[in-house]
Amino acid sequence: LTSAIRSIDGLVLGSSTGGFDGLLEFSGDRRVYFRTDPDIALYFEPDELQRVAATVGDWRALLFDYSEIDAVKATVVAVARRWPCVVDDDHGGTYEGAEFLRRLAAEPAWDWRLS
């Protein structure tokens, strides 16, 4: 993950904190915490698991907690450009990485929390 996001503008890598594996700090006091969760599959429906497996193959979840949406957008974009992924926005939307990138390119102000 670290190598994929080193090029994000304003990024300063922080240390792990609060039960998360790591912290990404951006200019303007913006933060994205990340962690892996080996038990995340328990929270997916069977059809969602099939979609993830079909898109990614053998996979593991990377969870983000963020203070500001533009910081997490930059993080997800960096990951989706480098690896095949499925983005679950935790607000009812699930997107293949390329689909997520297309939507952000078409709607840069898109806020999935309000959709």
N, C-alpha and C positions, 0 to 999 in steps of 0.2 A: 504493500500500500504506500509506504513512504516514498519509494522511488517513483510511483505514478503521480504523486501530487506535489513533488518538489517545485514544479514550475508554476504553481498557482500564485498569482499576484498577491503580495502581502502576507504570505504564509511564513509562520515561525513554528517549528515543531516543538511541542511541549512534552512534558512527561505524563505518565499515566496517573490518573486520579479518580477517586470516587467510584471504584469498581469497574472502571473502563480500562481498556488496554492501552489507550493513548489519547492524546489531545493535540488537535491542530489549532493553532492560534493564528488569527488573521489581524491585519491592521484594523484599528477602530474598535478594539476589544471584542471582536467576534470570535466565537469558539465552536469547534465541532469535536465532540468526544466520539470515540469509536471503540467497539468491542466485537468480538466474535461470540456466537451463541450456538453451541453444539446441539441444543435442544429446541431450536426454533422450528424445526419441522413439525413439532407437536401442535403448533398454532396454525398450520396451513391446512386447507381443505385438500382432499386427494387430487382434484383437478388442478389446483395451484401447484402442487408438488410435481405433477406430470409436466406442466408448462415449464417450470424451472429446470427440471431434469432434461427436457427436450432442448432447451435453449443453452444451458450451461454444461450439462453432463454431471460429473461428480462435483458437488458444490458445497460451500459453507457460507453461512450468513455473516454479513458484516453490518452491524447496527450503528446508526448515527443518532446522536442527541445534539441538538444545535441551538445556538442562541440567536441566530439570524439567518434567514432563508437564503440570502445570496452566498453565504459561506458554505452551506451544505450543497447548494446547487453547484458551486465550483468543485466541491469534493466529489460529488456523484458524477459530474461530467468527466473529471480526470479518471475516475475508475472505469466508467462506461466506454471511454475512448480506448482504454488499454485492454480490458478483459470483457468477454461475453458476460452479461449479467442480466438479472431481472430486478427491477426496482419496485418495491412495495412501498407506497407512500404513507401507509398507515392511516389513510383517510378514504379507503375504498378503491384506490387505483393501483393496478399492477401493470408495469410496462417493461417490455424488453428494452435493454440498454439503448439500442439504436432508435427505438420509438421514443424513448424519453429524451434523447438528444435532439431528435427532429422537433418534438413539441417545444422544447426550450428555445430552439433556433427560431421557430415560427412565432413563439410568444415569450419573449425574454422576461416579461413581468409576471409570468404564470406563477401562481401560488396554489399548489395542490391542496393546501389546508382550507381554501375557500371554495373549491370546486364542488 
